[in-house]
Amino acid sequence: MRQKMKSDCIYQTGAVLAAALAAVTLAWPQETKAQTSNSATTAVDAYIYGYSLVTTEVTRLQMSNVPKQIGLQSPMGQFTNVPRYPPADYRGVSAPNADTLYSIAWVDLAQPVVFSAPDMGNRFYLWEMVDLWMRIIETPGARTQGGAATKFLLTGPGWTGSVPEGMRHIESPTRYMTILGRTYANGQPADYKKVNALQAKLSLTPLASYGKKFTYAAPPVVDSGFSMTDKPQDVILGMDSTGYFNLVAKLMCKDAPPRAEDAAIVAEMATIGIVPCQQFDGSKLAPEVQAALKTLPQDALKAITAHKDAMGKIVNGWVISKGLGRYGTDYMKRAVVAAFGWPANLEDDAVYPYTEVDSKGDQLSGKNNYTLTFAKGLTPPVSGFWSITMYMVDGGWWFTPNVLNKFTVSARDHLKTNPDGSTTLYFQTKSPGKDKESNWLPAPEGQFIPMLRMYAPNQNDPSVINGTWSPPAIVKAE
């Protein structure tokens, strides 16, 4: 019995493929036409299901298949630590962060690995752990465990053994996982130095070598078969359907076994020959299906893109996306995040509302001056911290060069309050006056997008998670 997928977009793409077959199947017996249509739709379902897996695998190889640390890349089993926030002219990754410094590592769990983290004190930090399917495994951090030094035993699928005393056991459902560490820094040289010292104490050690003299050796670089510099989305588009499904089947064999909840889609995929550990042979499908599936990568990405706007709820002009990181069988939602926001955060750890419009629905532009006012006691409710980052729109979301070299506004700017206790922020190209510059977020001359980052948002009222708090609309100054 075929699985009923949740997203209308999957059916829309299947309908596109079915329409392409209509002319050549008009005279076929009804049973033959139905089988062909089902096969095409199943291929789309399978493509969407595997999209996060393939995206993460491509990302893994691009980031870790290197002989030594190069920028944000480092060999498997080593941390890459970002020492400073990006400069104003940075054009590496869209929507850069000026709140937390990253520490990134890819881990091979063919054998157990010990991850050691130092005492972080009262500083906000997060060790987001993500598997090959882009599912969040665990998010140890200030919110969940305080600042004490911790040792984690990381293990892969099927591991059985004893967990050493004093270690917290974290099981990954896939052989490979990534640790995306974030540590708060206030942007000042002295604080950078403190955070860099903490980053230097992060370590990964094979359990078999733990407590012994261990010398790290980078694994050999392999031929990935694809570009190591193109965007993962473009790499995937460059794969034909056969290559794509063979990679999915190979990964599902041992490195990323499907979960029990995926039984329905796995059975559906088997009806067209996509089976874990087996080679996919598209030549066994009907010739008409083969012809229609030649554009499957492009058609599937169009469906994923079409679903992007449905990922968030719009409140006061702000797009608020929640419920990420845990997807169940909502494979389309998972694919959208893989394509446009890999790998996302749990809403418990961070929520990132953003807006492109003012209170009247007009596009935000540096040609105008704007204000955003939080009522008394209603600044973003978090147990961690919050900030608003200004992005200019230019083929991506980038920092805005300005005289203050200021890319965010937050409580660390010692914000001034109004006589009634409210707090007004100013989004504009020119200074609102020296007495208001603490509350000023410099804007570019053209289109811009403010993003509100809420780290460890409140779970109880007022809360962005349950909808009892929302960011106020941005108002154009008349």
Backbone torsions as a table, in degrees:
resi	resn	phi	psi	omega
1	MET	NA	132.6	-176.4
2	ARG	-74.0	143.2	177.4
3	GLN	-72.7	138.5	174.7
4	LYS	-87.0	107.0	-177.5
5	MET	-75.2	154.1	-174.1
6	LYS	-80.5	-28.5	-171.1
7	SER	-94.8	129.2	174.9
8	ASP	-61.7	-28.3	-177.1
9	CYS	-63.0	-33.2	177.6
10	ILE	-63.0	-44.7	179.5
11	TYR	-66.0	-35.0	178.6
12	GLN	-62.1	-43.1	178.9
13	THR	-66.9	-41.8	176.7
14	GLY	-59.8	-36.1	179.3
15	ALA	-66.5	-37.1	177.9
16	VAL	-61.0	-46.1	-179.7
17	LEU	-66.4	-40.0	179.8
18	ALA	-64.3	-37.7	178.6
19	ALA	-63.7	-36.4	179.3
20	ALA	-64.5	-24.5	-179.4
21	LEU	-89.2	-14.1	-169.6
22	ALA	-57.3	-45.1	-175.8
23	ALA	-62.5	-38.9	-175.8
24	VAL	-86.5	-10.8	-177.8
25	THR	-110.3	5.8	-174.4
26	LEU	-56.1	-38.1	-175.4
27	ALA	-93.6	3.0	-178.7
28	TRP	-72.3	157.1	170.0
29	PRO	-60.3	149.0	-176.6
30	GLN	-56.4	-39.5	-178.2
31	GLU	-63.7	-41.2	179.8
32	THR	-65.4	-43.7	179.3
33	LYS	-61.6	-41.3	-179.3
34	ALA	-64.8	-41.6	179.6
35	GLN	-63.4	-42.2	-179.6
36	THR	-64.6	-45.4	179.2
37	SER	-61.7	-42.6	179.2
38	ASN	-63.2	-40.0	179.6
39	SER	-63.5	-41.9	179.1
40	ALA	-64.4	-43.4	-179.9
41	THR	-67.0	-38.2	177.5
42	THR	-61.7	-40.2	178.3
43	ALA	-61.7	-39.0	177.3
44	VAL	-65.5	-45.9	178.0
45	ASP	-56.2	-44.3	-178.6
46	ALA	-65.2	-39.3	-179.7
47	TYR	-63.7	-46.1	179.0
48	ILE	-63.5	-42.9	-179.9
49	TYR	-58.5	-43.4	-175.7
50	GLY	-86.1	-3.4	-171.1
51	TYR	-62.8	-42.6	-179.5
52	SER	-68.3	-34.7	179.0
53	LEU	-65.0	-48.4	-179.7
54	VAL	-66.8	-40.3	178.3
55	THR	-59.6	-46.1	-178.6
56	THR	-67.3	-38.7	178.5
57	GLU	-64.6	-42.8	177.2
58	VAL	-62.6	-44.0	179.4
59	THR	-62.3	-42.7	179.2
60	ARG	-57.5	-49.3	-178.3
61	LEU	-67.5	-40.2	179.7
62	GLN	-64.5	-32.1	-176.5
63	MET	-91.3	-25.8	-172.9
64	SER	-119.7	-9.3	-178.2
65	ASN	-86.8	60.9	-176.8
66	VAL	-136.6	154.4	-177.9
67	PRO	-77.7	-23.4	-178.6
68	LYS	-156.4	170.5	-179.5
69	GLN	-65.1	128.9	178.6
70	ILE	-138.6	103.0	-178.1
71	GLY	62.8	-121.8	179.1
72	LEU	-88.6	3.4	179.1
73	GLN	-97.1	144.1	173.0
74	SER	-155.1	151.3	-178.6
75	PRO	-60.1	157.0	177.9
76	MET	-50.9	131.6	176.0
77	GLY	88.0	11.3	176.8
78	GLN	-129.6	146.3	177.0
79	PHE	-85.7	138.5	164.6
80	THR	-100.5	122.0	-178.8
81	ASN	-110.8	123.3	178.7
82	VAL	-85.3	119.7	-172.1
83	PRO	-85.9	-20.9	-176.2
84	ARG	-144.0	162.7	172.4
85	TYR	-73.0	152.8	-179.2
86	PRO	-63.6	151.3	176.5
87	PRO	-77.3	174.3	-176.1
88	ALA	-61.2	-30.8	-176.7
89	ASP	-93.0	11.7	-179.1
90	TYR	-63.6	134.2	179.7
91	ARG	-135.8	32.7	-178.3
92	GLY	-82.0	-67.0	-178.0
93	VAL	-118.6	128.7	-178.4
94	SER	-60.7	148.2	-179.6
95	ALA	58.0	55.9	179.9
96	PRO	-64.1	164.9	-171.8
97	ASN	-110.8	137.2	174.3
98	ALA	-127.0	37.8	178.7
99	ASP	-121.0	-41.4	-175.8
100	THR	-132.6	145.5	175.7
101	LEU	-90.6	137.7	-175.7
102	TYR	-88.3	146.4	168.5
103	SER	-133.5	116.5	-170.7
104	ILE	-123.2	133.9	176.3
105	ALA	-144.4	141.8	170.6
106	TRP	-104.7	137.5	-172.3
107	VAL	-125.7	131.2	174.7
108	ASP	-96.3	117.0	-176.0
109	LEU	-103.2	31.6	170.2
110	ALA	-59.8	-30.3	172.1
111	GLN	-129.7	149.8	-178.8
112	PRO	-59.3	147.1	-178.6
113	VAL	-130.4	140.0	176.5
114	VAL	-99.4	122.6	176.2
115	PHE	-104.2	118.5	-179.3
116	SER	-109.5	131.6	178.7
117	ALA	-126.8	141.3	-176.4
118	PRO	-79.3	175.5	172.7
119	ASP	-65.3	120.2	-177.2
120	MET	-96.0	-0.5	179.6
121	GLY	62.6	-138.8	-180.0
122	ASN	-94.6	9.4	-176.6
123	ARG	-77.1	140.7	175.5
124	PHE	-70.1	133.6	175.3
125	TYR	-152.4	164.1	-179.3
126	LEU	-153.8	130.1	173.2
127	TRP	-109.8	88.4	-179.7
128	GLU	-79.2	124.2	-177.1
129	MET	-113.2	123.5	-171.1
130	VAL	-127.4	136.5	-179.9
131	ASP	-91.6	-178.0	-175.9
132	LEU	-66.3	-24.3	177.6
133	TRP	-82.0	0.7	-177.9
134	MET	73.3	21.5	174.2
135	ARG	-88.9	140.1	178.9
136	ILE	-79.2	123.7	-178.2
137	ILE	-82.1	-55.8	179.5
138	GLU	-151.2	158.8	175.1
139	THR	-135.6	67.5	176.0
140	PRO	-60.5	142.6	-179.3
141	GLY	178.5	-171.2	-178.3
142	ALA	-59.9	-35.0	-178.6
143	ARG	-66.4	-38.9	-170.9
144	THR	-98.7	-26.3	-173.6
145	GLN	-140.5	9.9	179.9
146	GLY	72.7	-159.4	-172.3
147	GLY	-106.1	2.5	-174.7
148	ALA	-63.3	150.1	175.4
149	ALA	-60.1	143.6	-174.1
150	THR	-139.9	147.2	171.6
151	LYS	-122.1	128.2	-179.2
152	PHE	-113.5	135.9	170.6
153	LEU	-97.8	113.4	-178.5
154	LEU	-98.3	125.6	180.0
155	THR	-130.5	155.6	-177.9
156	GLY	-100.6	-170.8	-176.6
157	PRO	-60.3	134.4	173.4
158	GLY	78.9	4.8	-178.1
159	TRP	-71.0	136.8	172.8
160	THR	-131.1	134.2	-178.5
161	GLY	170.5	-177.1	-178.0
162	SER	-98.3	137.8	178.0
163	VAL	-89.0	120.0	179.3
164	PRO	-56.9	147.2	-179.7
165	GLU	-60.3	138.4	177.2
166	GLY	89.1	1.3	178.7
167	MET	-110.6	143.1	174.1
168	ARG	-93.6	126.1	-176.1
169	HIS	-86.2	125.8	174.7
170	ILE	-124.7	120.5	-177.9
171	GLU	-98.7	125.5	174.9
172	SER	-94.4	134.2	177.6
173	PRO	-76.3	-3.4	178.8
174	THR	-129.7	156.8	-178.1
175	ARG	-61.8	-41.4	-179.0
176	TYR	-105.2	145.4	175.1
177	MET	-146.3	164.7	174.8
178	THR	-124.0	147.2	172.9
179	ILE	-110.2	117.5	177.6
180	LEU	-107.0	96.5	-177.8
181	GLY	-89.3	141.7	177.0
182	ARG	-133.5	129.1	-179.8
183	THR	-130.0	128.2	-177.6
184	TYR	-64.5	139.1	171.9
185	ALA	-143.8	142.2	-175.0
186	ASN	-86.1	1.7	175.9
187	GLY	88.9	-0.4	179.5
188	GLN	-95.7	146.7	-176.8
189	PRO	-51.5	-42.4	-178.2
190	ALA	-64.4	-38.0	-179.6
191	ASP	-75.2	-36.2	173.8
192	TYR	-54.6	-43.7	-178.2
193	LYS	-60.7	-41.0	179.5
194	LYS	-66.3	-43.1	-179.1
195	VAL	-68.5	-39.8	179.0
196	ASN	-61.0	-35.2	177.4
197	ALA	-66.4	-37.5	176.6
198	LEU	-68.1	-43.4	179.9
199	GLN	-58.8	-38.4	-177.3
200	ALA	-65.6	-18.7	-178.4
201	LYS	-90.9	-4.6	176.3
202	LEU	-71.9	134.1	-178.2
203	SER	-146.6	153.5	175.8
204	LEU	-127.2	124.6	-177.0
205	THR	-135.4	130.2	174.7
206	PRO	-56.3	138.6	-178.7
207	LEU	-55.7	-37.6	-179.0
208	ALA	-63.0	-22.5	-178.9
209	SER	-106.3	-0.7	-175.3
210	TYR	-66.2	133.4	-179.1
211	GLY	82.9	0.0	179.1
212	LYS	-117.4	173.8	174.6
213	LYS	-70.4	123.2	-175.9
214	PHE	-128.6	125.4	176.1
215	THR	-113.3	118.0	-177.7
216	TYR	-69.5	138.8	173.3
217	ALA	-131.8	124.4	-178.9
218	ALA	-66.6	137.7	175.8
219	PRO	-66.3	157.3	-179.3
220	PRO	-65.1	148.3	176.3
221	VAL	-75.7	136.9	-178.4
222	VAL	-113.8	163.5	175.7
223	ASP	-82.8	108.6	-176.7
224	SER	-73.9	-23.2	-178.6
225	GLY	85.0	3.0	177.9
226	PHE	-146.5	172.2	-178.1
227	SER	-63.6	138.9	177.3
228	MET	-94.1	1.1	-177.1
229	THR	-123.0	-23.9	178.7
230	ASP	-67.2	155.8	176.0
231	LYS	-61.2	142.1	179.0
232	PRO	-51.5	-38.9	179.5
233	GLN	-59.8	-41.1	179.5
234	ASP	-71.8	-37.0	176.7
235	VAL	-59.7	-44.1	-178.5
236	ILE	-66.7	-40.6	176.9
237	LEU	-60.1	-28.5	-179.8
238	GLY	-77.9	-9.1	177.7
239	MET	-86.3	137.2	172.2
240	ASP	-79.0	169.7	-175.2
241	SER	-59.3	-39.2	-179.3
242	THR	-64.4	-46.7	178.7
243	GLY	-62.6	-39.7	-179.9
244	TYR	-63.3	-50.3	-176.8
245	PHE	-69.7	-30.2	175.7
246	ASN	-66.6	-37.7	177.2
247	LEU	-66.2	-42.6	178.0
248	VAL	-59.8	-47.8	-178.9
249	ALA	-63.2	-38.7	179.4
250	LYS	-65.3	-46.5	-179.2
251	LEU	-66.0	-38.3	-179.6
252	MET	-68.3	-16.7	-177.1
253	CYS	-63.6	-55.8	-177.3
254	LYS	-133.1	-41.1	-172.2
255	ASP	-72.1	-33.1	-177.2
256	ALA	-141.6	67.4	-177.7
257	PRO	-62.0	142.0	179.0
258	PRO	-67.9	153.6	177.9
259	ARG	-86.6	166.4	-179.9
260	ALA	-58.7	-34.5	-178.2
261	GLU	-67.4	-14.7	180.0
262	ASP	-92.5	7.0	-173.3
263	ALA	-55.9	-40.0	-176.2
264	ALA	-65.6	-46.6	-179.0
265	ILE	-70.4	-33.9	177.9
266	VAL	-63.7	-41.3	177.7
267	ALA	-66.4	-38.8	178.9
268	GLU	-63.0	-44.1	-180.0
269	MET	-62.5	-35.2	-178.7
270	ALA	-63.1	-24.9	-178.1
271	THR	-68.0	-17.5	176.6
272	ILE	-116.6	15.4	172.5
273	GLY	91.1	13.4	175.8
274	ILE	-96.4	100.9	-172.9
275	VAL	-132.0	133.5	177.6
276	PRO	-52.7	136.8	177.2
277	CYS	75.5	0.4	-179.5
278	GLN	-116.4	149.6	177.3
279	GLN	-74.0	132.3	177.5
280	PHE	-83.2	130.6	-179.9
281	ASP	-122.3	95.9	-178.1
282	GLY	-67.7	-16.7	-179.0
283	SER	-68.1	-14.0	179.1
284	LYS	-81.7	-11.2	178.2
285	LEU	-81.0	161.6	178.9
286	ALA	-58.1	141.6	-178.9
287	PRO	-53.3	-36.3	-178.8
288	GLU	-67.9	-35.4	177.9
289	VAL	-69.1	-42.5	178.0
290	GLN	-56.8	-43.4	-179.4
291	ALA	-64.7	-43.6	-178.1
292	ALA	-66.7	-32.2	-175.7
293	LEU	-80.7	-1.2	178.1
294	LYS	-64.3	-27.0	179.3
295	THR	-103.9	14.6	-177.6
296	LEU	-56.0	-46.8	-179.8
297	PRO	-56.2	-44.7	-179.6
298	GLN	-67.9	-42.4	-178.5
299	ASP	-66.6	-39.5	-179.7
300	ALA	-66.8	-40.6	179.2
301	LEU	-65.5	-34.9	176.3
302	LYS	-62.0	-40.2	179.0
303	ALA	-66.3	-42.0	178.7
304	ILE	-62.1	-44.5	179.6
305	THR	-63.0	-40.2	-179.4
306	ALA	-63.3	-26.8	-177.9
307	HIS	-86.9	-6.8	-174.3
308	LYS	-59.1	-43.7	-175.9
309	ASP	-68.1	-16.3	-179.3
310	ALA	-88.4	2.0	-176.2
311	MET	-75.8	-22.8	-175.7
312	GLY	-130.5	159.3	175.3
313	LYS	-97.6	137.1	-179.0
314	ILE	-97.4	121.6	179.0
315	VAL	-132.1	122.1	-178.7
316	ASN	55.8	31.0	-180.0
317	GLY	87.4	-9.3	-179.1
318	TRP	-91.2	134.8	175.3
319	VAL	-90.7	119.2	-176.5
320	ILE	-117.3	111.2	179.2
321	SER	-103.5	130.8	179.7
322	LYS	-135.0	176.9	176.6
323	GLY	71.4	27.8	-179.6
324	LEU	-94.8	162.1	177.9
325	GLY	90.6	-29.0	175.5
326	ARG	-123.9	113.3	-169.2
327	TYR	-115.7	-16.0	-176.9
328	GLY	56.6	-125.7	178.9
329	THR	-104.5	17.7	175.6
330	ASP	-85.2	78.2	-173.3
331	TYR	-70.7	-28.8	177.3
332	MET	-67.3	-44.2	178.4
333	LYS	-59.1	-42.6	179.1
334	ARG	-63.4	-39.6	-179.9
335	ALA	-67.2	-39.4	179.5
336	VAL	-62.0	-44.3	179.1
337	VAL	-64.2	-39.8	178.8
338	ALA	-61.2	-40.1	-177.1
339	ALA	-76.2	-34.8	-169.6
340	PHE	-124.7	-4.7	-178.7
341	GLY	-154.5	28.8	-176.4
342	TRP	-52.2	131.6	-5.3
343	PRO	-105.7	4.1	179.9
344	ALA	73.4	170.9	179.1
345	ASN	-118.5	156.8	166.6
346	LEU	-65.9	142.9	179.4
347	GLU	-62.3	-25.5	177.9
348	ASP	-63.7	-28.9	-176.0
349	ASP	-95.9	-38.3	-178.1
350	ALA	-162.5	141.2	173.6
351	VAL	-130.5	134.9	-173.4
352	TYR	-122.0	75.3	174.6
353	PRO	-65.5	146.5	175.3
354	TYR	-143.1	161.2	179.6
355	THR	-144.1	151.3	176.5
356	GLU	-116.8	-2.2	-172.7
357	VAL	-132.8	161.7	176.0
358	ASP	-93.1	-170.7	-175.0
359	SER	-63.2	-20.4	179.2
360	LYS	-97.3	1.4	179.7
361	GLY	86.9	8.2	-180.0
362	ASP	-86.6	147.5	-179.5
363	GLN	-59.5	133.9	176.9
364	LEU	-70.1	134.2	-177.6
365	SER	-146.0	141.5	178.3
366	GLY	-66.3	-6.6	175.3
367	LYS	-69.8	-17.0	-177.5
368	ASN	-117.3	165.7	172.7
369	ASN	-106.3	143.4	-177.0
370	TYR	-136.5	156.9	172.8
371	THR	-130.4	153.3	172.1
372	LEU	-132.9	123.1	-175.2
373	THR	-119.2	122.9	173.0
374	PHE	-91.5	126.9	176.8
375	ALA	-63.0	161.0	-178.9
376	LYS	-52.6	127.2	177.6
377	GLY	76.4	6.8	-175.4
378	LEU	-123.0	33.4	166.9
379	THR	-66.2	163.6	-174.3
380	PRO	-49.4	120.9	-175.3
381	PRO	-80.1	108.3	-176.6
382	VAL	-140.5	156.6	170.5
383	SER	-98.6	-12.4	174.6
384	GLY	-95.7	-101.7	175.9
385	PHE	-157.7	169.4	179.4
386	TRP	-133.6	160.5	173.9
387	SER	-157.2	162.4	171.1
388	ILE	-122.2	125.0	180.0
389	THR	-104.6	138.0	178.3
390	MET	-96.2	127.6	176.8
391	TYR	-122.6	132.2	167.9
392	MET	-84.5	147.3	-177.6
393	VAL	-101.5	113.7	-178.6
394	ASP	-154.8	75.6	-175.5
395	GLY	69.7	12.6	-178.1
396	GLY	167.5	-176.8	178.0
397	TRP	-108.7	115.9	-171.9
398	TRP	-128.4	156.6	174.5
399	PHE	-57.9	153.4	179.7
400	THR	-103.2	112.3	176.6
401	PRO	-59.1	137.3	-178.8
402	ASN	-157.6	166.5	-173.4
403	VAL	-65.2	-25.9	179.6
404	LEU	-90.3	-7.5	-173.8
405	ASN	52.3	43.2	-174.9
406	LYS	-114.9	121.1	-176.0
407	PHE	-110.1	-13.8	-179.7
408	THR	-135.7	160.6	169.9
409	VAL	-129.9	136.6	-177.1
410	SER	-163.1	-177.3	-179.1
411	ALA	-61.6	-23.5	-179.2
412	ARG	-69.2	-11.0	176.5
413	ASP	-85.6	5.3	-179.1
414	HIS	55.4	59.4	-175.1
415	LEU	-59.6	141.1	177.5
416	LYS	-90.4	141.9	179.3
417	THR	-101.9	158.5	176.5
418	ASN	-80.8	166.0	-179.7
419	PRO	-54.2	-30.6	-178.9
420	ASP	-87.5	5.1	177.9
421	GLY	92.4	-6.7	178.1
422	SER	-77.0	167.4	-179.5
423	THR	-127.4	121.3	-179.0
424	THR	-108.7	129.3	175.1
425	LEU	-104.6	150.9	-176.5
426	TYR	-119.5	123.0	177.2
427	PHE	-111.9	104.1	-177.5
428	GLN	-165.2	165.1	-176.3
429	THR	-77.7	-36.4	-177.9
430	LYS	-103.1	153.0	-178.6
431	SER	-57.4	136.5	175.5
432	PRO	-78.9	3.7	-176.9
433	GLY	121.7	144.6	-176.4
434	LYS	-53.6	-37.4	-177.1
435	ASP	-71.3	-10.7	-178.3
436	LYS	-116.3	2.9	-173.6
437	GLU	-66.4	-23.9	176.4
438	SER	-62.5	-29.7	-177.6
439	ASN	-99.2	8.6	-176.1
440	TRP	-95.5	130.6	172.0
441	LEU	-114.1	102.2	-175.8
442	PRO	-57.0	135.5	-178.4
443	ALA	-109.8	156.0	174.9
444	PRO	-77.8	174.2	-179.4
445	GLU	-75.9	-25.5	-178.2
446	GLY	-102.9	-147.4	-177.7
447	GLN	-65.1	140.5	177.2
448	PHE	-142.0	162.2	-179.3
449	ILE	-136.3	117.5	172.2
450	PRO	-86.4	137.2	175.4
451	MET	-119.8	125.3	177.2
452	LEU	-91.9	119.6	176.0
453	ARG	-103.0	123.4	179.9
454	MET	-118.0	108.2	-178.0
455	TYR	-94.3	127.6	-175.0
456	ALA	53.6	60.4	-179.9
457	PRO	-62.6	150.5	179.3
458	ASN	-54.5	140.7	174.8
459	GLN	-87.5	-28.8	-178.3
460	ASN	-109.0	165.0	-177.0
461	ASP	-54.7	137.9	-8.4
462	PRO	-78.4	140.4	-173.5
463	SER	-147.2	134.4	174.5
464	VAL	-71.1	-23.8	-177.5
465	ILE	-69.8	-45.1	-178.7
466	ASN	-95.2	2.4	174.6
467	GLY	86.4	5.9	179.4
468	THR	-82.8	-5.4	172.6
469	TRP	-139.9	139.8	176.5
470	SER	-140.5	149.9	176.6
471	PRO	-65.6	138.7	179.6
472	PRO	-70.3	158.8	179.4
473	ALA	-68.0	151.4	175.4
474	ILE	-87.4	131.2	-172.9
475	VAL	-111.0	131.1	177.4
476	LYS	-77.4	131.5	178.4
477	ALA	-73.4	130.8	-178.8
478	GLU	-91.6	NA	NA
